[in-house]
C-alpha cells in the first residue's frame, strides 16, 4: 500500500465499462464494475512503482525518468499489508 503526498487526480467515466484515467501518470484502466476499475488502477500504479520508481535512472529513457520523478514526488511511503 502507498501513502501519497497528495490525492491522485483521476477522471472516471462509464462507456459500457467503468474507465479511470490518470493523465499525470499516463494510466488508463477499466473494469466491468467500479471496483474492478479501481483494482486495475491499483495494479497499474504498483506496476509503475516497480518499473520506474525502483529502476536506476541510467536504465530509463528521459520520459521514464520524468515519470519516476513524479512518482517520487507522489509517494511519501510504502506500507506492507
C-alpha positions in Angstrom: 0.0 0.0 0.0 1.2 3.5 -0.7 0.9 6.7 1.3 0.8 9.6 -1.1 1.7 13.2 -0.6 -1.5 14.3 -2.4 -4.7 12.9 -3.9 -4.2 11.2 -7.3 -6.2 13.2 -9.8 -8.3 10.9 -12.0 -11.3 11.1 -14.3 -13.9 8.4 -14.0 -16.4 7.7 -16.8 -18.8 4.9 -17.9 -18.8 3.8 -21.5 -20.1 0.2 -21.3 -17.2 -0.2 -18.8 -16.0 1.9 -16.0 -12.9 3.8 -17.2 -10.4 5.6 -14.9 -7.8 7.9 -16.4 -4.9 9.4 -14.7 -3.2 11.7 -17.2 -0.3 12.7 -15.0 0.9 9.0 -14.8 -0.4 8.2 -18.3 -2.7 5.5 -16.9 -6.0 4.3 -18.4 -7.7 1.3 -16.8 -11.2 -0.2 -17.0 -13.5 -2.8 -15.4 -17.0 -4.2 -15.5 -17.6 -2.6 -12.2 -16.1 0.5 -10.5 -14.3 -1.8 -8.0 -12.7 -3.8 -10.9 -11.5 -0.5 -12.4 -10.1 0.7 -9.1 -8.3 -2.6 -8.6 -6.9 -2.2 -12.1 -5.7 1.3 -11.2 -4.0 0.0 -8.1 -2.3 -2.8 -10.1 -1.1 -0.3 -12.7 0.1 2.1 -10.1 2.1 -0.7 -8.5 3.5 -1.7 -11.9 4.7 1.9 -12.4 6.3 1.8 -9.0 8.2 -1.4 -9.8 9.1 -0.4 -13.4 10.1 3.3 -12.8 10.3 4.2 -9.1 12.7 1.4 -8.3 14.7 1.5 -11.5 18.1 3.2 -11.8 18.0 6.5 -13.8 20.6 5.3 -16.3 18.3 2.4 -17.3 15.4 4.8 -18.1 14.6 6.9 -21.1 14.1 10.6 -20.5 10.3 10.3 -20.4 10.5 7.4 -18.0 12.9 9.5 -15.8 10.3 12.3 -15.7 7.6 9.7 -14.7 10.0 8.4 -12.0 10.5 11.9 -10.6 6.7 12.4 -10.5 6.3 9.1 -8.6 9.0 10.2 -6.1 7.0 13.4 -5.5 3.8 11.5 -5.1 4.9 8.6 -2.9 5.6 9.5 0.7 5.9 6.0 2.0 5.0 2.3 1.4 3.3 0.1 4.0 3.3 -3.7 4.0 -0.2 -5.2 4.3 
